[in-house]
Amino acid sequence: MLIDSEDPMADIEKAWSHLKTRDNWEKPEGAEDEQVLFMTTCMESWIVADRETLKAHYGHNLQENALPPTNGLESRGRADVHTKLEHATRNCTNAYKKGKRSFVVLGELNPTTLEPLLPSFARSKRILNDKL
């Protein structure tokens, strides 16, 4: 299961604890923390981390200085990250919107860029590589 964590996580290895605290989700019998993969705090965190892909996707009208810094992205609130991404792309012909447009740019991201900037992405990659 790959979902947004919605909030920063105290411990990215304790997925079910986060889901219990934040959303009151009960851990199903036999479920393991490794079965939950998070985009922390949201998929927009992944998107704003890859500046080269953003520049290629949005072109010269992207206002890169309006984006949040890439350090500590997973500690930022989802509303902050989302709002800054929308603001940075507002003058682009394909301005960022949640939905079809968001999934297009998500599919263009470079995993090599994301891994050192996003511990939850690195965790997901490690877990998936161990399972393959």
A tleap script that builds the chain and sets N, CA, C and O, in Angstrom:
source leaprc.protein.ff14SB
mol = sequence {
  NMET LEU ILE ASP SER GLU ASP PRO MET ALA
  ASP ILE GLU LYS ALA TRP SER HIE LEU LYS
  THR ARG ASP ASN TRP GLU LYS PRO GLU GLY
  ALA GLU ASP GLU GLN VAL LEU PHE MET THR
  THR CYS MET GLU SER TRP ILE VAL ALA ASP
  ARG GLU THR LEU LYS ALA HIE TYR GLY HIE
  ASN LEU GLN GLU ASN ALA LEU PRO PRO THR
  ASN GLY LEU GLU SER ARG GLY ARG ALA ASP
  VAL HIE THR LYS LEU GLU HIE ALA THR ARG
  ASN CYS THR ASN ALA TYR LYS LYS GLY LYS
  ARG SER PHE VAL VAL LEU GLY GLU LEU ASN
  PRO THR THR LEU GLU PRO LEU LEU PRO SER
  PHE ALA ARG SER LYS ARG ILE LEU ASN ASP
  LYS CLEU
}
set mol.1.N position { 0.854 -1.159 0.000 }
set mol.1.CA position { 0.000 0.000 0.000 }
set mol.1.C position { 0.909 1.232 0.000 }
set mol.1.O position { 1.745 1.386 0.890 }
set mol.2.N position { 0.749 2.102 -0.989 }
set mol.2.CA position { 1.493 3.356 -1.076 }
set mol.2.C position { 0.510 4.495 -0.879 }
set mol.2.O position { -0.410 4.684 -1.675 }
set mol.3.N position { 0.718 5.258 0.202 }
set mol.3.CA position { -0.195 6.354 0.528 }
set mol.3.C position { 0.590 7.548 1.053 }
set mol.3.O position { 1.755 7.425 1.430 }
set mol.4.N position { -0.060 8.698 1.072 }
set mol.4.CA position { 0.514 9.879 1.715 }
set mol.4.C position { 0.454 9.685 3.223 }
set mol.4.O position { -0.528 9.163 3.749 }
set mol.5.N position { 1.508 10.104 3.915 }
set mol.5.CA position { 1.464 10.031 5.376 }
set mol.5.C position { 0.609 11.163 5.952 }
set mol.5.O position { 0.173 11.091 7.101 }
set mol.6.N position { 0.371 12.195 5.160 }
set mol.6.CA position { -0.434 13.366 5.502 }
set mol.6.C position { 0.224 14.288 6.519 }
set mol.6.O position { -0.005 15.497 6.482 }
set mol.7.N position { 1.022 13.760 7.411 }
set mol.7.CA position { 1.742 14.541 8.418 }
set mol.7.C position { 3.159 14.004 8.508 }
set mol.7.O position { 3.412 12.855 8.147 }
set mol.8.N position { 4.088 14.826 8.986 }
set mol.8.CA position { 5.441 14.299 9.231 }
set mol.8.C position { 5.371 13.107 10.177 }
set mol.8.O position { 4.470 13.013 11.011 }
set mol.9.N position { 6.329 12.205 10.038 }
set mol.9.CA position { 6.337 10.983 10.840 }
set mol.9.C position { 7.433 11.026 11.889 }
set mol.9.O position { 8.549 11.469 11.618 }
set mol.10.N position { 7.112 10.567 13.078 }
set mol.10.CA position { 8.107 10.495 14.150 }
set mol.10.C position { 9.157 9.436 13.826 }
set mol.10.O position { 10.343 9.634 14.090 }
set mol.11.N position { 8.722 8.311 13.253 }
set mol.11.CA position { 9.626 7.207 12.926 }
set mol.11.C position { 9.111 6.552 11.644 }
set mol.11.O position { 8.067 5.900 11.654 }
set mol.12.N position { 9.845 6.725 10.540 }
set mol.12.CA position { 9.358 6.223 9.256 }
set mol.12.C position { 9.277 4.702 9.199 }
set mol.12.O position { 8.633 4.161 8.300 }
set mol.13.N position { 9.903 4.008 10.121 }
set mol.13.CA position { 9.834 2.539 10.149 }
set mol.13.C position { 8.594 2.030 10.872 }
set mol.13.O position { 8.307 0.835 10.804 }
set mol.14.N position { 7.854 2.883 11.557 }
set mol.14.CA position { 6.675 2.475 12.327 }
set mol.14.C position { 5.403 2.963 11.637 }
set mol.14.O position { 4.686 3.824 12.147 }
set mol.15.N position { 5.152 2.396 10.482 }
set mol.15.CA position { 4.039 2.816 9.639 }
set mol.15.C position { 2.684 2.646 10.322 }
set mol.15.O position { 1.863 3.563 10.324 }
set mol.16.N position { 2.457 1.471 10.900 }
set mol.16.CA position { 1.146 1.230 11.511 }
set mol.16.C position { 0.928 2.082 12.743 }
set mol.16.O position { -0.207 2.466 13.026 }
set mol.17.N position { 1.962 2.385 13.470 }
set mol.17.CA position { 1.847 3.284 14.619 }
set mol.17.C position { 1.406 4.675 14.155 }
set mol.17.O position { 0.552 5.306 14.778 }
set mol.18.N position { 1.997 5.140 13.059 }
set mol.18.CA position { 1.608 6.440 12.497 }
set mol.18.C position { 0.138 6.426 12.064 }
set mol.18.O position { -0.604 7.369 12.340 }
set mol.19.N position { -0.271 5.362 11.392 }
set mol.19.CA position { -1.657 5.270 10.928 }
set mol.19.C position { -2.646 5.185 12.094 }
set mol.19.O position { -3.749 5.726 12.017 }
set mol.20.N position { -2.255 4.518 13.151 }
set mol.20.CA position { -3.116 4.437 14.334 }
set mol.20.C position { -3.256 5.809 14.986 }
set mol.20.O position { -4.361 6.245 15.307 }
set mol.21.N position { -2.132 6.480 15.177 }
set mol.21.CA position { -2.143 7.785 15.839 }
set mol.21.C position { -2.876 8.828 14.997 }
set mol.21.O position { -3.702 9.578 15.516 }
set mol.22.N position { -2.577 8.875 13.707 }
set mol.22.CA position { -3.122 9.930 12.863 }
set mol.22.C position { -4.559 9.666 12.425 }
set mol.22.O position { -5.390 10.574 12.454 }
set mol.23.N position { -4.858 8.434 12.021 }
set mol.23.CA position { -6.147 8.137 11.399 }
set mol.23.C position { -6.973 7.078 12.126 }
set mol.23.O position { -8.059 6.707 11.681 }
set mol.24.N position { -6.438 6.597 13.257 }
set mol.24.CA position { -7.109 5.565 14.042 }
set mol.24.C position { -7.327 4.275 13.243 }
set mol.24.O position { -8.322 3.577 13.436 }
set mol.25.N position { -6.389 3.971 12.347 }
set mol.25.CA position { -6.437 2.724 11.594 }
set mol.25.C position { -5.913 1.600 12.467 }
set mol.25.O position { -4.870 1.733 13.108 }
set mol.26.N position { -6.622 0.518 12.488 }
set mol.26.CA position { -6.172 -0.661 13.203 }
set mol.26.C position { -5.285 -1.494 12.280 }
set mol.26.O position { -5.585 -1.664 11.099 }
set mol.27.N position { -4.222 -1.995 12.818 }
set mol.27.CA position { -3.320 -2.852 12.060 }
set mol.27.C position { -3.986 -4.218 11.891 }
set mol.27.O position { -4.315 -4.870 12.882 }
set mol.28.N position { -4.186 -4.654 10.654 }
set mol.28.CA position { -4.786 -5.970 10.442 }
set mol.28.C position { -3.886 -7.082 10.998 }
set mol.28.O position { -2.661 -6.958 11.001 }
set mol.29.N position { -4.498 -8.143 11.456 }
set mol.29.CA position { -3.730 -9.273 11.968 }
set mol.29.C position { -2.779 -9.770 10.882 }
set mol.29.O position { -3.179 -9.981 9.737 }
set mol.30.N position { -1.540 -9.950 11.253 }
set mol.30.CA position { -0.532 -10.439 10.332 }
set mol.30.C position { 0.119 -9.368 9.471 }
set mol.30.O position { 1.058 -9.657 8.728 }
set mol.31.N position { -0.366 -8.136 9.562 }
set mol.31.CA position { 0.210 -7.050 8.756 }
set mol.31.C position { 1.543 -6.622 9.352 }
set mol.31.O position { 1.762 -6.730 10.559 }
set mol.32.N position { 2.420 -6.141 8.500 }
set mol.32.CA position { 3.738 -5.683 8.913 }
set mol.32.C position { 3.939 -4.245 8.468 }
set mol.32.O position { 3.324 -3.790 7.504 }
set mol.33.N position { 4.809 -3.532 9.182 }
set mol.33.CA position { 5.105 -2.143 8.831 }
set mol.33.C position { 5.622 -2.019 7.403 }
set mol.33.O position { 5.352 -1.018 6.740 }
set mol.34.N position { 6.350 -3.001 6.921 }
set mol.34.CA position { 6.906 -2.943 5.574 }
set mol.34.C position { 5.847 -3.046 4.482 }
set mol.34.O position { 6.151 -2.832 3.308 }
set mol.35.N position { 4.623 -3.366 4.848 }
set mol.35.CA position { 3.552 -3.436 3.858 }
set mol.35.C position { 2.918 -2.072 3.599 }
set mol.35.O position { 2.061 -1.936 2.725 }
set mol.36.N position { 3.339 -1.066 4.359 }
set mol.36.CA position { 2.857 0.297 4.179 }
set mol.36.C position { 4.030 1.159 3.731 }
set mol.36.O position { 5.031 1.284 4.437 }
set mol.37.N position { 3.892 1.747 2.556 }
set mol.37.CA position { 4.904 2.642 2.019 }
set mol.37.C position { 4.286 4.037 1.968 }
set mol.37.O position { 3.158 4.215 1.508 }
set mol.38.N position { 5.039 5.016 2.443 }
set mol.38.CA position { 4.516 6.379 2.525 }
set mol.38.C position { 5.212 7.337 1.579 }
set mol.38.O position { 6.419 7.253 1.350 }
set mol.39.N position { 4.420 8.252 1.034 }
set mol.39.CA position { 4.955 9.459 0.443 }
set mol.39.C position { 4.811 10.492 1.565 }
set mol.39.O position { 3.712 10.973 1.843 }
set mol.40.N position { 5.908 10.816 2.187 }
set mol.40.CA position { 5.878 11.675 3.367 }
set mol.40.C position { 6.230 13.098 2.962 }
set mol.40.O position { 7.291 13.305 2.373 }
set mol.41.N position { 5.422 14.053 3.239 }
set mol.41.CA position { 4.086 13.914 3.785 }
set mol.41.C position { 3.028 13.702 2.710 }
set mol.41.O position { 1.892 13.319 2.990 }
set mol.42.N position { 3.435 13.962 1.475 }
set mol.42.CA position { 2.496 13.844 0.359 }
set mol.42.C position { 3.275 13.666 -0.942 }
set mol.42.O position { 4.494 13.834 -0.966 }
set mol.43.N position { 2.576 13.327 -2.017 }
set mol.43.CA position { 3.283 13.123 -3.279 }
set mol.43.C position { 3.924 14.405 -3.773 }
set mol.43.O position { 4.904 14.355 -4.516 }
set mol.44.N position { 3.398 15.542 -3.381 }
set mol.44.CA position { 4.014 16.811 -3.770 }
set mol.44.C position { 5.413 16.961 -3.178 }
set mol.44.O position { 6.246 17.667 -3.745 }
set mol.45.N position { 5.684 16.307 -2.045 }
set mol.45.CA position { 7.040 16.310 -1.486 }
set mol.45.C position { 8.005 15.646 -2.459 }
set mol.45.O position { 9.122 16.121 -2.666 }
set mol.46.N position { 7.565 14.548 -3.048 }
set mol.46.CA position { 8.394 13.868 -4.049 }
set mol.46.C position { 8.602 14.781 -5.258 }
set mol.46.O position { 9.712 14.895 -5.778 }
set mol.47.N position { 7.527 15.424 -5.693 }
set mol.47.CA position { 7.598 16.253 -6.899 }
set mol.47.C position { 8.537 17.436 -6.708 }
set mol.47.O position { 9.376 17.693 -7.571 }
set mol.48.N position { 8.418 18.158 -5.610 }
set mol.48.CA position { 9.265 19.344 -5.439 }
set mol.48.C position { 10.725 18.983 -5.157 }
set mol.48.O position { 11.601 19.839 -5.274 }
set mol.49.N position { 10.996 17.742 -4.790 }
set mol.49.CA position { 12.377 17.322 -4.536 }
set mol.49.C position { 13.196 17.233 -5.817 }
set mol.49.O position { 14.411 17.430 -5.787 }
set mol.50.N position { 12.555 16.942 -6.933 }
set mol.50.CA position { 13.273 16.735 -8.196 }
set mol.50.C position { 13.199 18.006 -9.048 }
set mol.50.O position { 12.350 18.129 -9.930 }
set mol.51.N position { 14.093 18.933 -8.769 }
set mol.51.CA position { 14.076 20.238 -9.447 }
set mol.51.C position { 14.377 20.139 -10.936 }
set mol.51.O position { 13.819 20.899 -11.727 }
set mol.52.N position { 15.238 19.227 -11.329 }
set mol.52.CA position { 15.560 19.098 -12.759 }
set mol.52.C position { 14.332 18.649 -13.555 }
set mol.52.O position { 14.058 19.172 -14.635 }
set mol.53.N position { 13.604 17.685 -13.017 }
set mol.53.CA position { 12.389 17.232 -13.692 }
set mol.53.C position { 11.347 18.344 -13.719 }
set mol.53.O position { 10.658 18.524 -14.723 }
set mol.54.N position { 11.227 19.091 -12.625 }
set mol.54.CA position { 10.279 20.210 -12.595 }
set mol.54.C position { 10.602 21.228 -13.678 }
set mol.54.O position { 9.712 21.689 -14.393 }
set mol.55.N position { 11.879 21.576 -13.796 }
set mol.55.CA position { 12.279 22.552 -14.816 }
set mol.55.C position { 11.987 22.021 -16.218 }
set mol.55.O position { 11.513 22.770 -17.073 }
set mol.56.N position { 12.260 20.760 -16.462 }
set mol.56.CA position { 11.997 20.171 -17.776 }
set mol.56.C position { 10.494 20.101 -18.056 }
set mol.56.O position { 10.057 20.344 -19.180 }
set mol.57.N position { 9.711 19.769 -17.035 }
set mol.57.CA position { 8.265 19.604 -17.208 }
set mol.57.C position { 7.540 20.936 -17.357 }
set mol.57.O position { 6.676 21.079 -18.221 }
set mol.58.N position { 7.889 21.914 -16.514 }
set mol.58.CA position { 7.157 23.183 -16.485 }
set mol.58.C position { 7.777 24.290 -17.326 }
set mol.58.O position { 7.105 25.271 -17.644 }
set mol.59.N position { 9.036 24.151 -17.688 }
set mol.59.CA position { 9.661 25.136 -18.562 }
set mol.59.C position { 10.100 26.401 -17.847 }
set mol.59.O position { 10.201 26.447 -16.621 }
set mol.60.N position { 10.358 27.424 -18.647 }
set mol.60.CA position { 10.965 28.649 -18.130 }
set mol.60.C position { 10.049 29.465 -17.223 }
set mol.60.O position { 10.534 30.357 -16.526 }
set mol.61.N position { 8.753 29.197 -17.206 }
set mol.61.CA position { 7.845 29.950 -16.334 }
set mol.61.C position { 7.783 29.412 -14.907 }
set mol.61.O position { 7.141 30.008 -14.042 }
set mol.62.N position { 8.447 28.293 -14.664 }
set mol.62.CA position { 8.515 27.764 -13.300 }
set mol.62.C position { 9.270 28.762 -12.428 }
set mol.62.O position { 10.366 29.197 -12.780 }
set mol.63.N position { 8.685 29.118 -11.302 }
set mol.63.CA position { 9.345 30.013 -10.348 }
set mol.63.C position { 9.983 29.147 -9.257 }
set mol.63.O position { 9.405 28.923 -8.194 }
set mol.64.N position { 11.185 28.673 -9.558 }
set mol.64.CA position { 11.860 27.738 -8.669 }
set mol.64.C position { 12.077 28.327 -7.270 }
set mol.64.O position { 12.033 27.594 -6.282 }
set mol.65.N position { 12.308 29.624 -7.178 }
set mol.65.CA position { 12.544 30.240 -5.869 }
set mol.65.C position { 11.291 30.251 -4.991 }
set mol.65.O position { 11.386 30.537 -3.797 }
set mol.66.N position { 10.125 29.948 -5.554 }
set mol.66.CA position { 8.894 29.874 -4.763 }
set mol.66.C position { 8.683 28.494 -4.142 }
set mol.66.O position { 7.797 28.315 -3.306 }
set mol.67.N position { 9.497 27.521 -4.550 }
set mol.67.CA position { 9.383 26.162 -4.011 }
set mol.67.C position { 10.038 26.071 -2.641 }
set mol.67.O position { 10.949 26.842 -2.339 }
set mol.68.N position { 9.584 25.140 -1.811 }
set mol.68.CA position { 10.256 24.955 -0.516 }
set mol.68.C position { 11.651 24.385 -0.726 }
set mol.68.O position { 11.899 23.721 -1.733 }
set mol.69.N position { 12.565 24.632 0.205 }
set mol.69.CA position { 13.906 24.048 0.069 }
set mol.69.C position { 13.837 22.521 0.063 }
set mol.69.O position { 12.927 21.926 0.640 }
set mol.70.N position { 14.810 21.899 -0.595 }
set mol.70.CA position { 14.790 20.433 -0.690 }
set mol.70.C position { 15.243 19.760 0.602 }
set mol.70.O position { 14.937 18.588 0.822 }
set mol.71.N position { 15.960 20.472 1.452 }
set mol.71.CA position { 16.374 19.853 2.716 }
set mol.71.C position { 15.192 19.853 3.687 }
set mol.71.O position { 14.483 20.850 3.820 }
set mol.72.N position { 14.997 18.738 4.348 }
set mol.72.CA position { 13.931 18.619 5.345 }
set mol.72.C position { 12.524 18.612 4.773 }
set mol.72.O position { 11.580 18.971 5.477 }
set mol.73.N position { 12.356 18.218 3.531 }
set mol.73.CA position { 11.024 18.229 2.919 }
set mol.73.C position { 10.008 17.388 3.686 }
set mol.73.O position { 8.840 17.763 3.788 }
set mol.74.N position { 10.449 16.256 4.224 }
set mol.74.CA position { 9.508 15.365 4.908 }
set mol.74.C position { 9.053 15.898 6.259 }
set mol.74.O position { 8.160 15.321 6.879 }
set mol.75.N position { 9.642 16.966 6.715 }
set mol.75.CA position { 9.203 17.577 7.973 }
set mol.75.C position { 8.237 18.734 7.722 }
set mol.75.O position { 7.727 19.332 8.670 }
set mol.76.N position { 7.984 19.051 6.460 }
set mol.76.CA position { 7.083 20.144 6.116 }
set mol.76.C position { 5.648 19.620 6.005 }
set mol.76.O position { 5.418 18.478 5.609 }
set mol.77.N position { 4.709 20.463 6.356 }
set mol.77.CA position { 3.301 20.107 6.238 }
set mol.77.C position { 2.874 19.980 4.785 }
set mol.77.O position { 3.394 20.675 3.912 }
set mol.78.N position { 1.931 19.093 4.534 }
set mol.78.CA position { 1.491 18.842 3.162 }
set mol.78.C position { 0.861 20.078 2.528 }
set mol.78.O position { 1.057 20.323 1.337 }
set mol.79.N position { 0.116 20.855 3.294 }
set mol.79.CA position { -0.527 22.052 2.735 }
set mol.79.C position { 0.524 23.059 2.284 }
set mol.79.O position { 0.366 23.702 1.246 }
set mol.80.N position { 1.587 23.197 3.057 }
set mol.80.CA position { 2.667 24.120 2.707 }
set mol.80.C position { 3.331 23.704 1.405 }
set mol.80.O position { 3.531 24.532 0.516 }
set mol.81.N position { 3.672 22.430 1.288 }
set mol.81.CA position { 4.343 21.927 0.089 }
set mol.81.C position { 3.430 22.069 -1.130 }
set mol.81.O position { 3.864 22.529 -2.186 }
set mol.82.N position { 2.181 21.676 -0.980 }
set mol.82.CA position { 1.216 21.736 -2.080 }
set mol.82.C position { 1.003 23.182 -2.537 }
set mol.82.O position { 1.027 23.466 -3.734 }
set mol.83.N position { 0.796 24.081 -1.598 }
set mol.83.CA position { 0.564 25.492 -1.919 }
set mol.83.C position { 1.757 26.108 -2.634 }
set mol.83.O position { 1.588 26.849 -3.602 }
set mol.84.N position { 2.952 25.808 -2.167 }
set mol.84.CA position { 4.155 26.361 -2.797 }
set mol.84.C position { 4.363 25.806 -4.197 }
set mol.84.O position { 4.823 26.527 -5.082 }
set mol.85.N position { 4.035 24.548 -4.413 }
set mol.85.CA position { 4.150 23.970 -5.751 }
set mol.85.C position { 3.148 24.633 -6.700 }
set mol.85.O position { 3.499 24.983 -7.826 }
set mol.86.N position { 1.921 24.802 -6.254 }
set mol.86.CA position { 0.928 25.478 -7.090 }
set mol.86.C position { 1.360 26.910 -7.402 }
set mol.86.O position { 1.227 27.370 -8.537 }
set mol.87.N position { 1.871 27.605 -6.401 }
set mol.87.CA position { 2.317 28.989 -6.592 }
set mol.87.C position { 3.483 29.065 -7.580 }
set mol.87.O position { 3.514 29.951 -8.434 }
set mol.88.N position { 4.435 28.149 -7.469 }
set mol.88.CA position { 5.617 28.159 -8.330 }
set mol.88.C position { 5.274 27.864 -9.790 }
set mol.88.O position { 6.027 28.240 -10.688 }
set mol.89.N position { 4.153 27.201 -10.032 }
set mol.89.CA position { 3.777 26.827 -11.404 }
set mol.89.C position { 2.601 27.646 -11.931 }
set mol.89.O position { 2.113 27.377 -13.029 }
set mol.90.N position { 2.145 28.621 -11.186 }
set mol.90.CA position { 0.919 29.341 -11.557 }
set mol.90.C position { 0.996 30.035 -12.915 }
set mol.90.O position { -0.036 30.218 -13.561 }
set mol.91.N position { 2.188 30.427 -13.364 }
set mol.91.CA position { 2.339 31.095 -14.660 }
set mol.91.C position { 2.655 30.133 -15.800 }
set mol.91.O position { 2.876 30.557 -16.934 }
set mol.92.N position { 2.676 28.856 -15.501 }
set mol.92.CA position { 2.961 27.835 -16.510 }
set mol.92.C position { 1.654 27.437 -17.207 }
set mol.92.O position { 0.589 27.450 -16.589 }
set mol.93.N position { 1.739 27.087 -18.477 }
set mol.93.CA position { 0.533 26.694 -19.204 }
set mol.93.C position { -0.056 25.395 -18.649 }
set mol.93.O position { -1.250 25.134 -18.796 }
set mol.94.N position { 0.779 24.596 -18.019 }
set mol.94.CA position { 0.340 23.322 -17.434 }
set mol.94.C position { 0.467 23.374 -15.912 }
set mol.94.O position { 0.963 22.428 -15.300 }
set mol.95.N position { 0.023 24.471 -15.298 }
set mol.95.CA position { 0.170 24.685 -13.856 }
set mol.95.C position { -0.234 23.448 -13.058 }
set mol.95.O position { -1.140 22.711 -13.448 }
set mol.96.N position { 0.445 23.237 -11.947 }
set mol.96.CA position { 0.217 22.043 -11.129 }
set mol.96.C position { -1.197 22.021 -10.569 }
set mol.96.O position { -1.679 23.011 -10.018 }
set mol.97.N position { -1.839 20.897 -10.716 }
set mol.97.CA position { -3.140 20.616 -10.114 }
set mol.97.C position { -3.146 19.165 -9.691 }
set mol.97.O position { -2.608 18.305 -10.389 }
set mol.98.N position { -3.752 18.891 -8.553 }
set mol.98.CA position { -3.911 17.519 -8.084 }
set mol.98.C position { -4.825 16.785 -9.063 }
set mol.98.O position { -5.846 17.325 -9.491 }
set mol.99.N position { -4.463 15.576 -9.410 }
set mol.99.CA position { -5.248 14.799 -10.359 }
set mol.99.C position { -4.374 14.333 -11.505 }
set mol.99.O position { -3.212 13.981 -11.297 }
set mol.100.N position { -4.916 14.326 -12.709 }
set mol.100.CA position { -4.198 13.804 -13.871 }
set mol.100.C position { -2.838 14.484 -14.046 }
set mol.100.O position { -1.840 13.810 -14.301 }
set mol.101.N position { -2.790 15.801 -13.911 }
set mol.101.CA position { -1.521 16.518 -14.077 }
set mol.101.C position { -0.490 16.100 -13.037 }
set mol.101.O position { 0.695 15.978 -13.346 }
set mol.102.N position { -0.933 15.883 -11.823 }
set mol.102.CA position { 0.011 15.509 -10.762 }
set mol.102.C position { 0.626 14.138 -11.037 }
set mol.102.O position { 1.806 13.919 -10.759 }
set mol.103.N position { -0.168 13.216 -11.581 }
set mol.103.CA position { 0.350 11.875 -11.846 }
set mol.103.C position { 1.288 11.856 -13.047 }
set mol.103.O position { 2.189 11.021 -13.116 }
set mol.104.N position { 1.084 12.763 -13.986 }
set mol.104.CA position { 1.996 12.857 -15.129 }
set mol.104.C position { 3.385 13.241 -14.639 }
set mol.104.O position { 4.363 12.568 -14.967 }
set mol.105.N position { 3.486 14.306 -13.862 }
set mol.105.CA position { 4.805 14.745 -13.387 }
set mol.105.C position { 5.390 13.724 -12.403 }
set mol.105.O position { 6.606 13.528 -12.384 }
set mol.106.N position { 4.567 13.079 -11.600 }
set mol.106.CA position { 5.045 12.047 -10.682 }
set mol.106.C position { 5.746 10.931 -11.454 }
set mol.106.O position { 6.775 10.419 -11.013 }
set mol.107.N position { 5.198 10.561 -12.586 }
set mol.107.CA position { 5.780 9.505 -13.405 }
set mol.107.C position { 7.089 9.886 -14.075 }
set mol.107.O position { 7.818 9.012 -14.544 }
set mol.108.N position { 7.395 11.158 -14.129 }
set mol.108.CA position { 8.624 11.637 -14.751 }
set mol.108.C position { 9.789 11.767 -13.777 }
set mol.108.O position { 10.923 11.986 -14.203 }
set mol.109.N position { 9.531 11.635 -12.476 }
set mol.109.CA position { 10.563 11.869 -11.457 }
set mol.109.C position { 11.721 10.893 -11.561 }
set mol.109.O position { 11.561 9.756 -12.005 }
set mol.110.N position { 12.892 11.359 -11.143 }
set mol.110.CA position { 14.111 10.559 -11.174 }
set mol.110.C position { 14.369 9.971 -9.783 }
set mol.110.O position { 14.683 10.719 -8.858 }
set mol.111.N position { 14.246 8.659 -9.615 }
set mol.111.CA position { 14.455 8.037 -8.305 }
set mol.111.C position { 15.832 8.326 -7.713 }
set mol.111.O position { 15.970 8.433 -6.494 }
set mol.112.N position { 16.836 8.451 -8.549 }
set mol.112.CA position { 18.190 8.730 -8.060 }
set mol.112.C position { 18.262 10.095 -7.392 }
set mol.112.O position { 19.041 10.292 -6.460 }
set mol.113.N position { 17.463 11.028 -7.857 }
set mol.113.CA position { 17.398 12.357 -7.247 }
set mol.113.C position { 16.634 12.309 -5.928 }
set mol.113.O position { 17.023 12.968 -4.964 }
set mol.114.N position { 15.570 11.550 -5.878 }
set mol.114.CA position { 14.700 11.514 -4.698 }
set mol.114.C position { 15.331 10.811 -3.501 }
set mol.114.O position { 15.172 11.251 -2.363 }
set mol.115.N position { 16.034 9.737 -3.755 }
set mol.115.CA position { 16.525 8.879 -2.671 }
set mol.115.C position { 17.321 9.617 -1.593 }
set mol.115.O position { 17.030 9.423 -0.413 }
set mol.116.N position { 18.311 10.455 -1.929 }
set mol.116.CA position { 19.073 11.112 -0.849 }
set mol.116.C position { 18.309 12.234 -0.148 }
set mol.116.O position { 18.688 12.647 0.948 }
set mol.117.N position { 17.246 12.726 -0.763 }
set mol.117.CA position { 16.501 13.852 -0.182 }
set mol.117.C position { 15.306 13.428 0.657 }
set mol.117.O position { 14.844 14.190 1.507 }
set mol.118.N position { 14.802 12.226 0.428 }
set mol.118.CA position { 13.558 11.779 1.052 }
set mol.118.C position { 13.738 10.417 1.718 }
set mol.118.O position { 13.695 9.390 1.041 }
set mol.119.N position { 13.939 10.396 3.040 }
set mol.119.CA position { 14.129 9.116 3.735 }
set mol.119.C position { 12.989 8.113 3.513 }
set mol.119.O position { 13.242 6.910 3.442 }
set mol.120.N position { 11.764 8.575 3.404 }
set mol.120.CA position { 10.655 7.647 3.181 }
set mol.120.C position { 10.712 7.041 1.783 }
set mol.120.O position { 10.329 5.886 1.596 }
set mol.121.N position { 11.183 7.803 0.804 }
set mol.121.CA position { 11.376 7.251 -0.534 }
set mol.121.C position { 12.470 6.185 -0.498 }
set mol.121.O position { 12.319 5.107 -1.074 }
set mol.122.N position { 13.572 6.497 0.183 }
set mol.122.CA position { 14.673 5.532 0.305 }
set mol.122.C position { 14.187 4.258 0.992 }
set mol.122.O position { 14.571 3.157 0.597 }
set mol.123.N position { 13.345 4.398 2.017 }
set mol.123.CA position { 12.774 3.240 2.718 }
set mol.123.C position { 11.933 2.404 1.757 }
set mol.123.O position { 12.065 1.181 1.713 }
set mol.124.N position { 11.073 3.064 0.991 }
set mol.124.CA position { 10.222 2.345 0.033 }
set mol.124.C position { 11.063 1.591 -0.987 }
set mol.124.O position { 10.778 0.436 -1.304 }
set mol.125.N position { 12.081 2.234 -1.489 }
set mol.125.CA position { 12.953 1.601 -2.472 }
set mol.125.C position { 13.666 0.392 -1.858 }
set mol.125.O position { 13.769 -0.662 -2.487 }
set mol.126.N position { 14.151 0.552 -0.636 }
set mol.126.CA position { 14.837 -0.554 0.050 }
set mol.126.C position { 13.884 -1.739 0.238 }
set mol.126.O position { 14.251 -2.879 -0.047 }
set mol.127.N position { 12.680 -1.479 0.709 }
set mol.127.CA position { 11.708 -2.535 0.953 }
set mol.127.C position { 11.347 -3.242 -0.353 }
set mol.127.O position { 11.317 -4.471 -0.410 }
set mol.128.N position { 11.073 -2.466 -1.395 }
set mol.128.CA position { 10.696 -3.078 -2.674 }
set mol.128.C position { 11.855 -3.877 -3.268 }
set mol.128.O position { 11.640 -4.960 -3.812 }
set mol.129.N position { 13.062 -3.364 -3.173 }
set mol.129.CA position { 14.229 -4.104 -3.676 }
set mol.129.C position { 14.418 -5.413 -2.913 }
set mol.129.O position { 14.788 -6.427 -3.506 }
set mol.130.N position { 14.166 -5.400 -1.598 }
set mol.130.CA position { 14.306 -6.625 -0.792 }
set mol.130.C position { 13.254 -7.660 -1.183 }
set mol.130.O position { 13.491 -8.861 -1.058 }
set mol.131.N position { 12.099 -7.205 -1.653 }
set mol.131.CA position { 11.008 -8.120 -1.995 }
set mol.131.C position { 11.110 -8.661 -3.419 }
set mol.131.O position { 10.488 -9.670 -3.751 }
set mol.132.N position { 11.888 -7.992 -4.249 }
set mol.132.CA position { 11.967 -8.411 -5.657 }
set mol.132.C position { 13.029 -9.477 -5.867 }
set mol.132.O position { 13.226 -9.939 -6.991 }
savepdb mol mol.pdb
quit
